[in-house]
Amino acid sequence: MDIFREVENNNLEALKKYILDGGEVNVIGKSGFSLLCRACQRGSLDMARLLIACGADINMRHFDGSTSLHWACVGGSLEVTKLLIEGG
């Protein structure tokens, strides 16, 4: 299973399974971004909440210096942006 593809497709159940099976929540994909970044970019509040609850680093800087907050803003999700500003 490509967990990044599942996150991009907003497959919350696949993400839950990945985490329950011991998957690393702060993993960086081939593109240089984290799972939280991808969830934020897609505006997935439920995925962002789950990842943060399971220990995702909301302040992680990606290869280009951006954070998940940056990508939540780019993605246009006010709810996800608020979640990150409030610290999860």
DRENPA-3360 file (N, C-alpha, C; in nm, 2 decimals, always signed):
BEGIN
1 = MDIFREVE = +0.08/-0.12/+0.00/+0.00/+0.00/+0.00/+0.09/+0.12/+0.00 ~ +0.06/+0.22/-0.09/+0.13/+0.35/-0.09/+0.05/+0.44/+0.00 ~ +0.09/+0.46/+0.12/+0.02/+0.54/+0.22/+0.00/+0.69/+0.17 ~ +0.10/+0.74/+0.10/+0.09/+0.88/+0.05/-0.03/+0.89/-0.05 ~ -0.04/+0.79/-0.14/-0.15/+0.79/-0.23/-0.28/+0.78/-0.16 ~ -0.29/+0.70/-0.05/-0.41/+0.68/+0.02/-0.45/+0.82/+0.09 ~ -0.35/+0.89/+0.14/-0.38/+1.02/+0.21/-0.42/+1.11/+0.10 ~ -0.36/+1.12/-0.01/-0.40/+1.21/-0.12/-0.54/+1.18/-0.17;
9 = NNNLEALK = -0.58/+1.05/-0.16/-0.72/+1.01/-0.20/-0.82/+1.02/-0.08 ~ -0.77/+1.08/+0.03/-0.85/+1.10/+0.15/-0.91/+0.97/+0.21 ~ -0.83/+0.86/+0.21/-0.87/+0.73/+0.25/-0.84/+0.72/+0.40 ~ -0.93/+0.77/+0.49/-0.90/+0.77/+0.63/-0.89/+0.63/+0.69 ~ -0.96/+0.53/+0.64/-0.95/+0.39/+0.69/-0.82/+0.33/+0.66 ~ -0.76/+0.36/+0.54/-0.63/+0.31/+0.51/-0.52/+0.37/+0.60 ~ -0.54/+0.50/+0.63/-0.44/+0.57/+0.72/-0.45/+0.51/+0.86 ~ -0.58/+0.48/+0.91/-0.59/+0.42/+1.04/-0.52/+0.28/+1.04;
17 = KYILDGGE = -0.54/+0.21/+0.94/-0.48/+0.07/+0.93/-0.33/+0.09/+0.93 ~ -0.27/+0.18/+0.85/-0.13/+0.20/+0.85/-0.07/+0.23/+0.99 ~ -0.14/+0.32/+1.06/-0.10/+0.36/+1.19/-0.11/+0.24/+1.29 ~ -0.22/+0.17/+1.29/-0.24/+0.05/+1.37/-0.14/-0.06/+1.35 ~ -0.09/-0.07/+1.22/+0.01/-0.17/+1.18/+0.15/-0.12/+1.22 ~ +0.16/+0.00/+1.28/+0.29/+0.05/+1.33/+0.36/+0.14/+1.23 ~ +0.29/+0.19/+1.13/+0.35/+0.29/+1.04/+0.39/+0.41/+1.10 ~ +0.50/+0.47/+1.05/+0.56/+0.59/+1.10/+0.48/+0.71/+1.06;
25 = VNVIGKSG = +0.43/+0.79/+1.15/+0.35/+0.91/+1.12/+0.43/+1.03/+1.06 ~ +0.56/+1.03/+1.09/+0.64/+1.14/+1.05/+0.73/+1.10/+0.93 ~ +0.69/+1.00/+0.86/+0.76/+0.95/+0.74/+0.76/+1.06/+0.63 ~ +0.87/+1.07/+0.56/+0.88/+1.17/+0.45/+0.87/+1.08/+0.32 ~ +0.79/+1.13/+0.23/+0.77/+1.06/+0.10/+0.87/+1.10/+0.00 ~ +0.87/+1.04/-0.12/+0.96/+1.06/-0.23/+0.96/+1.21/-0.27 ~ +0.85/+1.27/-0.25/+0.83/+1.41/-0.29/+0.90/+1.51/-0.19 ~ +0.94/+1.46/-0.07/+1.00/+1.54/+0.03/+0.90/+1.60/+0.13;
33 = FSLLCRAC = +0.78/+1.55/+0.13/+0.68/+1.60/+0.22/+0.63/+1.49/+0.31 ~ +0.57/+1.53/+0.43/+0.52/+1.43/+0.53/+0.37/+1.40/+0.50 ~ +0.33/+1.30/+0.57/+0.18/+1.26/+0.56/+0.10/+1.38/+0.61 ~ +0.14/+1.44/+0.71/+0.06/+1.55/+0.77/+0.05/+1.67/+0.66 ~ +0.16/+1.69/+0.60/+0.16/+1.79/+0.49/+0.06/+1.76/+0.38 ~ +0.06/+1.64/+0.34/-0.03/+1.60/+0.23/-0.17/+1.61/+0.28 ~ -0.20/+1.57/+0.40/-0.34/+1.57/+0.45/-0.38/+1.72/+0.46 ~ -0.29/+1.81/+0.51/-0.32/+1.95/+0.52/-0.35/+2.01/+0.38;
41 = QRGSLDMA = -0.26/+1.98/+0.29/-0.28/+2.03/+0.15/-0.41/+1.99/+0.09 ~ -0.46/+1.87/+0.12/-0.59/+1.82/+0.07/-0.71/+1.87/+0.15 ~ -0.68/+1.94/+0.27/-0.78/+1.99/+0.35/-0.86/+1.89/+0.43 ~ -0.79/+1.78/+0.46/-0.85/+1.67/+0.53/-0.84/+1.69/+0.68 ~ -0.94/+1.74/+0.75/-0.94/+1.77/+0.89/-0.93/+1.64/+0.97 ~ -1.00/+1.54/+0.93/-1.00/+1.41/+1.01/-0.86/+1.35/+1.00 ~ -0.80/+1.35/+0.88/-0.67/+1.29/+0.87/-0.56/+1.37/+0.95 ~ -0.57/+1.50/+0.94/-0.48/+1.59/+1.02/-0.49/+1.56/+1.17;
49 = RLLIACGA = -0.62/+1.55/+1.22/-0.64/+1.53/+1.36/-0.58/+1.39/+1.40 ~ -0.61/+1.29/+1.32/-0.56/+1.16/+1.35/-0.40/+1.16/+1.35 ~ -0.34/+1.21/+1.25/-0.19/+1.22/+1.25/-0.14/+1.29/+1.37 ~ -0.19/+1.40/+1.40/-0.14/+1.48/+1.52/-0.16/+1.40/+1.65 ~ -0.28/+1.34/+1.66/-0.31/+1.26/+1.78/-0.21/+1.15/+1.80 ~ -0.16/+1.10/+1.68/-0.06/+0.99/+1.69/+0.08/+1.03/+1.68 ~ +0.11/+1.16/+1.70/+0.24/+1.21/+1.72/+0.30/+1.28/+1.60 ~ +0.23/+1.31/+1.50/+0.29/+1.38/+1.38/+0.34/+1.52/+1.43;
57 = DINMRHFD = +0.45/+1.55/+1.38/+0.52/+1.68/+1.42/+0.46/+1.79/+1.33 ~ +0.38/+1.88/+1.40/+0.32/+1.99/+1.32/+0.42/+2.10/+1.28 ~ +0.54/+2.10/+1.34/+0.64/+2.20/+1.31/+0.75/+2.15/+1.21 ~ +0.73/+2.02/+1.17/+0.83/+1.97/+1.08/+0.85/+2.05/+0.95 ~ +0.98/+2.08/+0.92/+1.01/+2.15/+0.80/+1.04/+2.05/+0.69 ~ +0.98/+2.08/+0.57/+1.00/+1.99/+0.46/+1.12/+2.03/+0.38 ~ +1.16/+1.96/+0.27/+1.28/+1.99/+0.20/+1.29/+2.13/+0.15 ~ +1.18/+2.20/+0.13/+1.18/+2.34/+0.08/+1.17/+2.44/+0.20;
65 = GSTSLHWA = +1.17/+2.39/+0.32/+1.15/+2.48/+0.43/+1.01/+2.51/+0.48 ~ +0.91/+2.46/+0.40/+0.77/+2.48/+0.43/+0.73/+2.39/+0.55 ~ +0.62/+2.42/+0.61/+0.56/+2.34/+0.71/+0.42/+2.30/+0.67 ~ +0.35/+2.21/+0.75/+0.22/+2.17/+0.71/+0.12/+2.29/+0.72 ~ +0.15/+2.39/+0.81/+0.06/+2.51/+0.82/+0.06/+2.58/+0.68 ~ +0.18/+2.59/+0.62/+0.19/+2.66/+0.49/+0.10/+2.59/+0.39 ~ +0.11/+2.46/+0.39/+0.03/+2.38/+0.29/-0.12/+2.38/+0.32 ~ -0.16/+2.39/+0.45/-0.30/+2.40/+0.48/-0.35/+2.53/+0.43;
73 = CVGGSLEV = -0.27/+2.64/+0.44/-0.31/+2.77/+0.38/-0.32/+2.76/+0.23 ~ -0.23/+2.70/+0.17/-0.23/+2.69/+0.02/-0.35/+2.61/-0.02 ~ -0.38/+2.50/+0.06/-0.50/+2.42/+0.02/-0.63/+2.48/+0.05 ~ -0.63/+2.59/+0.13/-0.75/+2.67/+0.15/-0.84/+2.62/+0.26 ~ -0.79/+2.53/+0.35/-0.88/+2.48/+0.45/-0.86/+2.56/+0.58 ~ -0.96/+2.64/+0.61/-0.96/+2.72/+0.73/-0.96/+2.63/+0.86 ~ -1.03/+2.52/+0.85/-1.04/+2.43/+0.97/-0.91/+2.37/+1.00 ~ -0.84/+2.32/+0.90/-0.71/+2.26/+0.92/-0.61/+2.36/+0.96;
81 = TKLLIEGG = -0.61/+2.48/+0.90/-0.52/+2.59/+0.94/-0.54/+2.62/+1.09 ~ -0.67/+2.63/+1.13/-0.69/+2.66/+1.28/-0.64/+2.55/+1.36 ~ -0.66/+2.42/+1.32/-0.61/+2.31/+1.40/-0.46/+2.32/+1.42 ~ -0.39/+2.35/+1.32/-0.24/+2.36/+1.33/-0.20/+2.48/+1.41 ~ -0.26/+2.60/+1.40/-0.23/+2.71/+1.47/-0.25/+2.69/+1.62 ~ -0.36/+2.62/+1.65/-0.39/+2.58/+1.79/-0.30/+2.47/+1.85 ~ -0.22/+2.42/+1.76/-0.12/+2.32/+1.81/-0.17/+2.18/+1.81 ~ -0.28/+2.16/+1.74/-0.33/+2.02/+1.73/-0.44/+2.00/+1.82;
% end
